[in-house]
C-alpha cells in the first residue's frame, strides 16, 4: 500500500498527506483495495482542476478517458474516444500544456495530474467515460476491466453488471487472487437489487477476505449479510464462516464448536461443505486440545460416518484426511495410520485441488508431525507456504510460517531460519491487524528460545501462554508450549520440572506434540527415577514407532529403549539409533543421541569412547547454537578429563532475522525483486537490508557474501549458526 501511495502521488509530501487523509484505515492496512486513481485532496484537486478547465472541451474529455483508464492502455482509450466523437487532434493542447503524453503510450506528466483530472470531473462525466471504456473492452480478453468500468459507470443497482463482477471474481479466485475477488464481490453486492442475493454476495466477499487475511473486514461483511440471509444453506454457510473467523481471531474452542454446528446443519444440504466444516473443526480442535474437545470430536466422528457422498472420489485427499482424523479419535493411532499415510502421499505428489491444498495443508502437516515423518513435514510446510504466498492468502501464510519455525526449522536446529520465519509471521499478523493469527508471545516461539538456551525469555513466554491461552480455549497450544519448555528443562538437567511440563502433552495426546513428547518424557522420567512413567511412555512410543516406521520414529525409539535397557542391551540400542537419526533432518535429536550415549559410556567407565561421543555432541550443539545442551555436553566432557571452551551467548553485529533471511536468499543467487516478492517487501527494502548485511559481515559483493555463507570449509557463518547451511541445500 505504501508503494502504491508513493507511486500515485509521485512522492510529493503534500500529496501524500492529502491522499492518506482521504483513505480509510482498512485501505491503509491493505484490507480494502485503494481507489483508482488515488484521491488528491481538495487543495491539489482545485489547483490542477483550474488548469484542466482552460483546455478545450474535447481535450478535457480525452484527459478524463485517459485518467479513468489503466495507465499506458492507449488502444482502449482511442476506441472509446472515437465512440464519443473525439478527434486525435484533441490530444495536442494537453500535450502542449505538458500534462500528458499520448504516444508511444499514454503517460501523465505526474500521477497527481491523473488523480486531479479524474476527481475534479463531475460524477456524471466520470460515469460516461467509464461507460465508453467498458464498450471498448473485449468481453473475452478483458472481462475484469470491463466489469470494473461497467460498475464505475453504474449509478444504481444493476443485476447485469453485478453478475459480470461476480464472474470476474470467480476468475480472480481461480487464480488465487482472493483480495481482488473480495473487492469485486463487495462491489457486486452493492449493485445487486435483491436483498437476499446481495447478502449472499457479501457472504462470498467475506469468505474471500478471510483467506486474504482481512479477518475484521470479513466479520463486518458477515454482520451486514446476516439480516438478509434466509435460505437454510446460506445461513449454515454463514455459521461455518463465523467459525473460521473465530479460529483466525484465536478463539479456537469456540471455533471448533461453531464449526461442528455448521457441519451438522450443512450435512443434508451440501455434504461437501459439511465435510470441509468438519475438517476446519478438527483443525480448531487440534489447538483447542484433544482431551478438552473429546466429546465434540466424537460427535464430529458420528457426523462424518453419516455423511452422504460428497461428489469427490472416496480416496480424494480431503475424504482421506477426514477418515484418518476420525480414526485417530475413535480407533487410536494405529487405526488412523493407513488413511493418514495415503493423505500425506496425495498432498506430496500434488494430487489435490489447489483450493483444498491451501486450506488443508496444515492438517496434513500436523498428521505428518504426529507420524514423526520429518521429511514430509518439511515438504508439506514448504508447499503450504509457497501456495499461500503465491495467492496472497496472508492469514494462511502467517500460520504456515509460525508452523515452519516450530516444526521444521527449530527441530532441524536451523535457529536463524526459525527466527526469520517467526519474524515474518508476526509482521504479517500485524500488517493485517490480526495479531491473534500468530500471537506475539505464542507457543510457536518457545522451541527456538528453549533450544538456544534463552531461559528467561522462554519462561516468560511460557508464562504468557499459560496466562492468555485459557481465555481462548487453547489447551492444545498450552500443551505445545509446555512441551517446548520441557525441552529447555531437559537441556538444563531439571528432570522433575521437565516431567511436569511434558505431562500435559502426554495426557492430552494432541497430534501437535502428543507423539513428539514421548522420547523426552522417557528421558526425563528415567533421570528423575520415575521408571514406571518412563515405561508407560516407552510402551506408547513403541506402538507408534512400529506403526509409522520412519527413520526418526525408529531412531527415537532405539534411543529411548537404551535409557531403560540393561548394560548389555543399551550399547546396541545407541548404535542402532545413531545411523537412523543420521538419516533425518532432526539434527538436534542426533546430537542428543550422541550426548546420551556419551553419558552412558562415561558411567560404564569407558572414558575414551565417552569422550568421542560427547565431543561430537558438544560440537554439534555448539555449531547449531543450542547453548543449553552444549553446556550439558561440556560439563560431561569435562568429567571425562577433557575441557571444551564455554561459548558466550550472543555475538556482536548479529544479523536480524530478516537480514539473515535476505543473506540466505542472496547467497542462493536470487535477485532483489524475487526476494522482495517472497518476503512481501519492496525491492528497495531488500537493498536497504542488504547494505546492512554487507557492513556487518565486512563483505562488498554478492559473490563474497555467497562464499561467506555457503563455503563449508570456513566452519561457521558468524551471525547465523553453521547448521543453518542445511537450509541452503533444502531450498535448492
PyMOL commands that set and color helices and strands:
alter all, ss='L'
color gray80, all
select helices_A, chain A and resi 2-9+13-21+25-28+42-53+57-68+74-83+88-96+111-120+123-136+143-152+159-174+178-190+195-212+215-226+232-248+252-267+271-288+294-305+317-330+333-348+354-370+374-391+394-409+415-431+435-438+443-451+455-472+475-492+495-508+517-527+531-548+551-564+567-582+587-603+607-624+627-639+657-667+672-679+683-697+702-710+712-714+722-731
alter helices_A, ss='H'
color red, helices_A
select strands_A, chain A and resi 100-101+107-108
alter strands_A, ss='S'
color yellow, strands_A
deselect
rebuild
show_as cartoon
